[in-house]
Amino acid sequence: MLSVKEAEEIILGLVQPLDENQEYEIVNLSSAVGRILAAAVSSQLDFPHWDNSAMDGYAVQFADVQFANAQQPAVLEIVEEIPAGCQPQIVIKSGQAARILTGAVMPLGADTVVMQEQTRREGDRIFILAPPAQPQAFVRHQGAFYQAGTQLLSAGIPLNAPEIAVLAAAQCHQLPVYRRLRVAILSTGDELVAPEQPLQAGQIVDSNQYALAALVTQMGGIPLCLGIVPDQPQALKDAISQAILSADVVLSSGGVSVGDYDYVEQILAELGAEIHIRAVAIKPGKPLTFATFHGNKSANSQPVLYFGLPGNPVSSLVTFWRFVQPALLKLSGLATGWKPVFIMARSRDNLHSDGKRETYLWGQLQLVDGVYEFQLAGGSHSSGNLINLAQTTGLAVLPVEHKFLPAGKTVKVLAINN
């Protein structure tokens, strides 16, 4: 049985990002939110596009106002008013000023802006009551933020609101992004029924398929839900065969333990999978299978990744957060930020473990007065108890042989982004 660290290294070592030269598509800016940029982007525009004012005030020559004060103000003639969006028409000469608003183009001849709070206006005359701190004050120069033709955004970053704003301003309206990952999801077990079916004695509602599909969707992938597969070897073989032909990643839950009806590993071997992981020393989630399929795709493409997750609902989600999510993020083309994020937090509760496996306890990670705190979810921490998993934002980690951590002590917590 592998340690958690060993399992993580095997999985992430085998996962390679999508090929930026083949596995991308061009989308409009309006459809790019949440997608991952597949190639670096540049713009033909400078930022700012031209010299402009950073303040409402007056565009002047610094030499005219550098010694101004309230007792002996500099008095200048106002020769033009320049609102944002208008092109200046007059060249500013010594003794002159232009009324200018924030963002407006600087007129030729002027090199400095005096903010209006340091002035007094009388008709077409402006009295400068205090000198600017320095020449070029409150002038934003063309290309000061970005020079046309240089790299604007790098490949491998997610496109969220700030990046969308930058791309819109740069008039980059069509973008190369990595295609969405296709993730096949199936649940195994004769005892499972769909949420809309009447529940008979001994049956269990299949929550795993819905939870895993939700997680894949939140990550920007496309879930391919294949439904419930009975505990019959041929039915399972047919379902997995279909999944590996249509998906980049296959997630199954159940059937990976050592019970009489756990056929997943046997089927994987029959279908030619290379099995890398069969069990991990993690609680909950020990019966975890990880395999790769190479024979169903071209030699130049990615292998299909197979994760056989435990059937218990909490175990399924914990192993997804710990192992599957980083793998999907790396595979999707994300350049950085795909590794699990651990935060040191102060525990509000006593934390217990049997010490035999690395133990993950679910609860809420909160930032309180600048300090991260972890609060254990109330109720039983059984892998079959899905109810108190709601609102989980962190998993506190107790290492092997650490059976107890008292309240108030610091604990490593896996941050969960819901």
N, C-alpha and C positions, 0 to 999 in steps of 0.2 A: 504494500500500500504506500503510495507516494505522499510526501508532505505537501501542504498547500503551496509552498514556494516552488517545489519541484514541478508540480502540476502546472502552475502559472508559467514557468519558464518553458516547459514543453509546448504548451498551447501557443503562447505569444511568439515563440521561436519559429513555429511552423506557419504562422499567419503572415502573409505578405500583402501589402496594399494592392488595390486594383491598379491595373496598368493605365497610367495617365494618357498613353498614346492610343489605347483601344477602348477602354471602359469608361467613356465619357459621352456626354450629350450637350448640345447647345440649347440653353433655355433663355427665355426673356427675363428681364430683371424682375418683373412682377411675380415670376414663378421660382425665383432663386432663393427665397427665404428658407433657411435651414439646410440648404445644400452645401456641399463641400467643393471648393474651387479646385478644378483639375489642372489649371495652368496659371502661371503668373499673368497679371493684368497690368497694362500701362494705359495712359491717357495722352491725348494730343493737346491737352490744355495745361497751362500753368495754373497753380493755385498760390495766391490770388491770380485771377486772370489779368489784372492790371493793378497799378498802384492805386490804392483807395484809402479812404479815411476810416479809422477805427472809432471815431467819435463824432457826435454832433458838435460843430464848432465852426472855425474859420481857417481856411487854407491861406497860409502866409509865407513870406520869406523869413527865415529864422533871423537873419541879420537885422530885420526891422524891429524885432520884438525881444531880442535877447536881454535887453536891459530894462524892460518895462516893469513898472510897479504901480501900486495904487496911488501913490503921490504924484508920480510922473508917468502916466500911462502912455503907451504908444498909440497914436491915432492913425487909423488907416481908412482908406476909401473902399467901400464895398462895391465891387464892379460886376458881380455875378452871383447867382444862387444856383447851387448844383445839387438837386435831389438825386437819390439813388436811381440808377437806370438811365440817366441822361449823360450825354457827352459834353464836357466843358467846351465853351466857345471862345473864351478869352484867355490870353496868356497873362499871368499875374506878374506885374512889375513891382519894383520897390515902391512902398507907400500904398500898395493896394492889398485887398483881401477878397476872398470869395466865401460866401456863406456855403457851408458844405454839410451834408447829412451822412450818417453812418453808412458805410458801404459805397458811397458815391466815388466816382473816378476823380483822382487828384488832377487839378488843372496844371498845365505846363507853367513853369516859372515858380510855382510854390513848392516848398520842400518840407513844410511842417504844418501841423494842425494844432490850433489853440482851442481847448475845450470851451464851450460856451459859458460854463460856470465861472471862468476867469476873465469874462468880458462884460462890457456894458455898451449897448447899442443906442445910438441917437440918429435916427433917420438913415442916411447912407454912410454914416461914420460908425466905426467900431473902436471902442477904447479897450486896449489890452491891459489888464490890471495886474497880471503876473506873467513872468516869462515861462516858456516851456522848459522842461527839465533839460532838454538837449535837442540838437538838430534832429530832424526826421521824427519828432515825437508824434505819436498817434497816426503814423503812416504805415500801412501794410503794403509791402513792396511786391510787385509781380514776381511769382516763382519762389517766394519766401517759404512757403509750406511744401511745395512740390513742384518739380521741374518736368515739363512735358517730355515724354519718351522714356523716363526712368520707371522702375518698377513701382507700381501703386499698391498692389496686394500680392502676396505670395501664394503659391499653390499649397493646397492641403489645409486651408483654414475654413471654418464654417462661416456661412454668410448670414449674419444676424443684422439687427437694425442698424448698428453703426456702419458696418460694411456696405449695406444696401444704400445708406445715405451717401457714402463716399462714391460708390459706383454711379449712382444717379447724378451726383454733381459733376462727375467726370464724363458723363454722357456715354458710359459703358452699358448699353442696354441689352446686349446679348453676351452670354457668358458660357464658358466651358465648365461644366460641373461633372463630378463623378456620378455615374448612374446609381440608382438606388439598389441596395442589396435585396435580393429575393431570399426570404427565409421561410422554409417549409416547416410547419408545426403540426405534430400529431400526438395524440394521447393514446396510451395503450391500457387495456384492461376490460374484462367482461363486466366488471362492477360499475363502470362509468356510464352516466347518462348525460344528455345535454340539459342545460338549465330550463328549457321549456317543457321537458318531459315529466310526467308524473313520477314521483320517487317511490320505489318499492323497497321493502325491507332488504337490507344488506347492500343497497346501491349507494353510489356516491356521485354527486354532481361534478362534472369535469370543469373545474375552475382554472386548471393550469393552461389550457389552450387559450382562454380569454386573457389571462394575465400575461402570458408570453407574447401574444399578439399585440397587446397594449404596449408592452415594453419595446418591441420591435418598431411599432409605429412611432412611439415617442423618440426613437433614435433615428428616424427618417427612413427606415427600411420598409419593404413591402412584405407583410405577412401573408403566406399562402397556407390557409388553414385547411388541413386535410381531414379533420374530424377525429372520431374515436375509432380505434382499430381493436378488434377483439383479440383475445389471447389465443390466437391460432397462427402457427408458424407461416403458413402460406399467405394468409391475409396480411400479416406483418411484413413479409418479404415483398409482396406486391406494393404495399404502401411506401416502404422505404425505397424500392426501385423507382417508383413514380417521383418521389421527393428528390432524389439525387439527380434526376434528369431535368428537373425544372427549377432548381434552387442553387444558390451559392452556399447556403448553410441549412442544415436540417436540425431541428430541435424535436426530440421525442421526450415524453415524460412517462415514467413507469417502465417496468420490464427489464431493468438493468441490475437488479439485485441477484440473489441466489435462490429464489423460490422456484417451485416446480413449473411455473408459467412465465418465467422470465427468459424470453427468447432473443432479446435484442442482440447480445454479443454473438450468439450462434448465427443469426441472420447476417450480421455485418461481415462475419468471416466468409459466409457462403457467397456474398456479393462482391468479395474481393477488397474489402476495406483493410487499411492498415490501422490496427488498433494501438493507440499510444498510451491510453490511460484506462484503467479498469476500476480503480477505487482510489479515493483520496482521504487522508486523515483529517477530515473536517466534520464539524458537527454544527448544524445538521447538513447532510448531503454526502455521506460517504460513498454510496453507490453511484459514481459519476463515470461515464464512458466518454472518451474522446477519440475519434477516428477520422481518417481522411480517405477520400475516394479519388483516384487519379485516372481510372480507366474510362470514364464516361465523357471526358472533355478532351479538347485538342491538347497537344503537347505543350503549347505556349500559354495555356490558360491556367487559371487557379484551380487547385483541387477543391472538391466539395468538402466542407467541414461538417462533421457530424458530432453533435453533443447529445448523449443519452443522459437526461437528467432524472433525478429521483422522482417518484410519483407523489410523495407527500408534498402538499402545497407549499409549505414554508421551505422545505429542502429545495424544491424546484426553483423558487425565487432567489434564495440565498446563493445557490450555485450559479444562477444566471448573473446576478450582480457581481459575484466574485470572479467568474471565469469567462462567461459568454460575452458580457457587455464589453470588456476591454478588447476581446477578439473582434467583435463586430465593428467597434470604433476604428481599430487599426486597419481592418480589411476595407473599410469604407473609403479610405484615402486620407483620413485625418493625419496631418503631419505630426502633431504633438497633442498632448492632453488625452491620449487614449488609455493610459495606465490607470489602475485604480487609485483613487485619491483617499489617503488616510490622514486624519486630523487627530491631534492629541487633545483630549477633552477631559474635564473633571467629571467624574461619575457622581450623580446624585444618589445612587443606590448601591447597595452591596451586590456584587456580581459573583455568580457561582458557576462552576464547571466541574465535571468529573476528572478533568486533567488528562484524559486519554487521547483526545484529539484537539486540534485548534478549534476553539468554540466561538461561534458568532451569535451574539445576543442582540435582538432587534429593539429599537426604540427611537427616540427623537434626539437629533443633534441640534442644539440651539446655541446662538451667540448671545451671551448675557453680559452686558457691561464690558464688552471687549474680550470676554473669556468664553471659549467653547465649553458647553456642558452637555452631558449625555444623560437622558432619563430613560430608564428601562420601561418597556411596555408592560402594562399590568397584566396579571393573569399568568396562566401556564405558558412556559416556553417549550412546548411540545412541537415537533415538526408537523404534527397533524392539526395543530390549532392555528387556523388561518385568520381567525377573527381579530386577534390583537395585533396582527401585522399591519392593519390599516394605519395610515399616517406615519409609517416608518420613514425616517430620513437618515438613519445611521445604524450600523452594525458594530457593536463593541466587540473587540477581539481579545479573547483570553488565550494565550499561547499554551502549547502542550505542557502539562505538569503544573500549570497555574490554576489551582482550584478555587481561589477566592481572592477578590479584590474589594477592599472596604470602600464604602461611600467616602467621597472627598478626595480619593486618589485619582491619579491621571491614568487614562486608558486610551489605547489606540482605537479609533473609530473609522470604519469604512463609510465615507459619505455617499449617500444615495440621492441621486437627482431624479425626482418624480415630476 
